Amino acid sequence: MQNYIYISEGDLQAWIIMTMLAPGRWEAFVFFEMRATHGDETSLVTKRRVQGTFDDEEEAERTACAFALECMCQWSHKTASIPYLQVGAQEERSRRPVI
């Protein structure tokens, strides 16, 4: 069974999923999505695999959460001055770049 965690930070949201590879071996994935496009008919979602395998689910969870938050902070610093990537810029959404 897969477990997941939801994180929302700035303009992004992330879902973290931990899966068991074999008894005692876990891996984690992070799915990122811009909050402004959530629920749209087409929405850009980026999937990242957290490097490494982990001995237990809690270790995978901690590492994936730290990875997700680091990526989200880097993203928000890079896009803070780009108006069409900010939440609420509805009129600019049709001109969004592919990221």
C-alpha positions in Angstrom: 0.0 0.0 0.0 1.3 3.5 -0.9 1.3 6.3 1.7 1.5 9.9 0.8 2.1 13.3 2.3 0.8 16.6 1.0 3.0 19.8 1.3 2.0 23.3 0.2 4.7 26.0 0.1 4.4 29.3 -1.8 3.2 28.8 -5.4 3.8 25.0 -5.4 2.2 22.0 -3.8 3.8 18.5 -3.6 2.6 15.0 -3.0 5.2 12.6 -1.5 4.7 8.9 -2.1 6.7 6.2 -0.4 6.6 2.7 -1.8 8.0 -0.6 -0.6 10.4 -2.2 -3.0 10.9 -5.4 -0.9 10.5 -6.1 2.8 12.7 -3.5 4.5 13.5 -1.5 1.4 11.7 1.8 0.5 11.8 4.4 -2.2 10.2 7.8 -2.4 8.8 10.0 -5.2 7.8 13.7 -5.1 5.1 15.1 -7.5 5.2 18.9 -7.9 2.4 21.0 -9.2 1.8 24.8 -9.4 -1.1 25.8 -7.2 -2.5 28.2 -9.8 -3.1 25.3 -12.2 -4.5 22.8 -9.8 -7.8 21.6 -11.0 -7.3 22.8 -14.6 -8.1 20.5 -17.4 -4.4 20.3 -18.2 -1.9 20.8 -15.4 1.8 20.5 -15.4 3.0 17.9 -12.8 6.6 17.1 -12.4 7.7 13.8 -10.9 11.1 13.4 -9.1 12.5 10.3 -7.6 14.3 10.8 -4.3 17.9 9.4 -4.7 18.6 6.2 -2.8 16.6 3.5 -1.1 15.8 3.5 2.5 15.6 1.0 5.3 12.2 2.1 6.7 9.3 4.2 5.7 10.0 7.0 8.2 13.5 7.5 6.8 12.1 7.7 3.2 9.5 10.2 4.5 12.0 12.5 6.2 14.4 12.5 3.2 11.6 13.1 0.7 10.1 15.9 2.8 13.4 17.7 3.1 14.0 17.2 -0.7 10.6 18.6 -1.6 10.9 21.6 0.7 14.3 22.4 -0.7 13.1 22.2 -4.3 10.0 24.3 -3.4 12.1 27.0 -1.8 14.5 27.2 -4.7 11.5 27.4 -7.1 9.9 30.2 -5.2 13.1 32.3 -5.2 13.5 31.8 -8.9 10.0 32.7 -9.9 9.2 35.5 -7.4 9.7 38.2 -10.0 7.8 36.5 -12.9 4.2 37.7 -12.8 2.6 34.9 -14.9 4.0 32.2 -12.6 2.4 33.8 -9.5 -0.8 32.5 -8.0 -3.8 34.5 -9.1 -2.4 35.8 -12.4 -5.4 34.4 -14.3 -5.1 36.6 -17.4 -1.5 35.5 -18.0 -2.1 31.7 -17.6 -2.5 31.1 -21.3 1.0 32.4 -21.9 2.7 30.2 -19.3 6.0 28.7 -20.3 6.6 25.0 -20.2 8.8 24.3 -17.2 
